Amino acid sequence: MSELIQRKQELLQNTSPFLMEKWYSDLVEECKSIVIEGEFTARWALIETYHELGTRILEDYDKVQDIGVDKFVGGVANDIQKSKRTVYYALQFAQAYPDLQLLPEGKNTSWRKIIHEYLGEKKSEPKNKTAVCPNCGTEFDI
């Protein structure tokens, strides 16, 4: 029980002495809003950036059929210092969503979510695993 009391005292020492002041609670709320808005803006800017990257590369896509798409994407990725996978995702993204307004969740998304939920391969239903009895050879689901 003394650990609990000690922990409460530590928490009280780490909180602001202004916690009960209205101006302080207003400050904290405004700071939270600033951070949330900044994070949202940064996520959306990244999405717009990769969409623009994919769109721009697609403009010259037809010029590289003779050297191969893989080699082309690898070269672009190397020259702009991004991973080949990132450039492929940007291309897929621009092809799948030529208009950003078509995103299912609108601006309430992230680049990671776009990659894993909208560009990635659809996950198949889990397959039933089977085992074989070493004694009789009968198969059964596990």
LUMKE-919770 format. One record per residue (C-alpha): residue number from 1; x, y, z. Coordinates in nm, 3 decimals, padded with zeros to 5 digits. Each point is the difference from the previous one (the first is absolute). Layout:
BEGIN
    i        x        y        z
  NUM        X        Y        Z
...
# end
This chain:
BEGIN
    i        x        y        z
    1   00.000   00.000   00.000
    2   00.288   00.238   00.070
    3   00.115  -00.043  -00.365
    4  -00.337   00.127  -00.118
    5   00.021   00.306   00.225
    6   00.357   00.066  -00.111
    7  -00.105  -00.027  -00.368
    8  -00.285   00.248   00.054
    9   00.239   00.243   00.162
   10   00.241  -00.031  -00.293
   11  -00.283   00.068  -00.245
   12  -00.107   00.305   00.195
   13   00.355   00.134  -00.003
   14   00.021  -00.045  -00.379
   15  -00.320   00.189  -00.076
   16  -00.011   00.369  -00.059
   17  -00.080   00.224   00.297
   18  -00.229   00.188  -00.240
   19  -00.219  -00.304  -00.071
   20  -00.308   00.151   00.163
   21   00.036   00.339  -00.171
   22  -00.237   00.069  -00.293
   23   00.266   00.174  -00.207
   24   00.221  -00.308   00.035
   25  -00.270  -00.246  -00.108
   26  -00.070   00.229  -00.300
   27   00.370  -00.001  -00.085
   28   00.018  -00.381   00.018
   29  -00.308  -00.039  -00.221
   30   00.139   00.242  -00.260
   31   00.338  -00.178   00.004
   32  -00.172  -00.335  -00.054
   33  -00.193   00.147  -00.294
   34   00.320   00.140  -00.153
   35   00.171  -00.340   00.021
   36  -00.300  -00.191  -00.139
   37  -00.043   00.243  -00.289
   38   00.372  -00.009  -00.079
   39   00.008  -00.381  -00.001
   40  -00.307  -00.013  -00.225
   41   00.152   00.254  -00.240
   42   00.330  -00.189  -00.013
   43  -00.173  -00.333  -00.074
   44  -00.207   00.152  -00.278
   45   00.304   00.181  -00.148
   46   00.183  -00.334  -00.022
   47  -00.297  -00.158  -00.177
   48  -00.016   00.289  -00.248
   49   00.375  -00.024  -00.057
   50  -00.004  -00.369  -00.087
   51  -00.309   00.046  -00.217
   52   00.175   00.277  -00.191
   53   00.315  -00.213  -00.030
   54  -00.195  -00.292  -00.146
   55  -00.195   00.227  -00.234
   56   00.317   00.162  -00.131
   57   00.175  -00.331  -00.061
   58  -00.309  -00.131  -00.182
   59   00.029   00.289  -00.246
   60   00.323  -00.152  -00.138
   61  -00.088  -00.362   00.064
   62  -00.058  -00.079  -00.368
   63   00.355   00.109  -00.089
   64   00.162  -00.288   00.189
   65  -00.169  -00.306  -00.141
   66   00.320  -00.099  -00.182
   67   00.219  -00.001   00.315
   68  -00.260  -00.152   00.229
   69  -00.208   00.147   00.276
   70   00.199  -00.161   00.280
   71   00.327   00.149  -00.120
   72  -00.167   00.338  -00.052
   73  -00.156   00.008   00.347
   74   00.328  -00.114   00.153
   75   00.186   00.279  -00.177
   76  -00.246   00.268   00.105
   77  -00.003  -00.128   00.358
   78   00.379   00.005   00.014
   79   00.027   00.347  -00.152
   80  -00.255   00.157   00.235
   81   00.137  -00.195   00.297
   82  -00.320  -00.186   00.080
   83  -00.054  -00.372   00.022
   84  -00.119  -00.186  -00.306
   85  -00.297  -00.122   00.202
   86  -00.102   00.357   00.087
   87   00.011   00.102  -00.366
   88  -00.207  -00.304  -00.097
   89  -00.255   00.090   00.267
   90  -00.014   00.357  -00.130
   91  -00.067  -00.133  -00.351
   92  -00.267  -00.241   00.122
   93  -00.159   00.277   00.202
   94  -00.017   00.243  -00.292
   95  -00.144  -00.272  -00.224
   96  -00.258  -00.120   00.252
   97  -00.105   00.350   00.112
   98   00.058   00.251  -00.279
   99  -00.216   00.240   00.201
  100   00.081   00.028   00.371
  101  -00.366   00.074   00.066
  102  -00.066  -00.367  -00.082
  103   00.177  -00.125   00.312
  104  -00.255  -00.199   00.202
  105   00.076   00.184   00.323
  106   00.076   00.337  -00.155
  107   00.268   00.188   00.188
  108  -00.045  -00.211   00.311
  109   00.272  -00.248  -00.092
  110   00.375  -00.051  -00.002
  111   00.260  -00.115  -00.254
  112   00.045  -00.321   00.199
  113  -00.372  -00.071  -00.009
  114  -00.014   00.067  -00.374
  115   00.283  -00.246  -00.062
  116  -00.133  -00.276   00.223
  117  -00.374   00.030  -00.053
  118  -00.047   00.144  -00.348
  119   00.310  -00.100  -00.196
  120   00.109  -00.323   00.164
  121  -00.114  -00.339  -00.106
  122  -00.331  -00.103   00.145
  123   00.052  -00.245   00.279
  124  -00.165  -00.332  -00.068
  125  -00.206  -00.187   00.249
  126   00.213  -00.199   00.242
  127   00.053  -00.350  -00.130
  128  -00.092  -00.291   00.217
  129   00.309  -00.181   00.114
  130  -00.003  -00.373   00.006
  131   00.206  -00.253   00.185
  132   00.052  -00.369  -00.055
  133  -00.012  -00.250   00.282
  134   00.336  -00.180   00.005
  135  -00.163  -00.321   00.121
  136  -00.296  -00.045  -00.237
  137   00.062   00.256  -00.277
  138  -00.334   00.176   00.049
  139  -00.008   00.370  -00.099
  140  -00.178   00.245   00.225
  141  -00.041   00.380   00.022
  142   00.197   00.182   00.266
# end
